Amino acid sequence: MSPLGLLSAGEKAEVMEIRIPKVSLNKSVKDQTCHAEDMGLRAGKVVEMLNNGGGGPILLKINESRIAISRGIAMRVMVKRITS
């Protein structure tokens, strides 16, 4: 497994888990993670990396939707690459 934030554009992967800190001084990390799950980023889903260039948010394709998530959240999402 590796973090979603390390995928290159065009790579596909299955979401294995989203690591949420049990004790966090920063409540917004938990809120952002829950928001990502609300947008469809859940364990078992297949995602495709559309844009992972630079230091800003990343763009993903989940089902037929495109979502942008922060790089910090992307590094908490553990995925298993799908090789063709």
Buried (B, 14 or more C-beta within 10 A) or exposed (E): EBBBBBBEEEBBBBBBEBEBEEEEEEEEBEEBBEBBBEBBBBEEBBBBBBEBEEEEBBBBBBEEEEBEBBBBBBBBBBBEEEEE
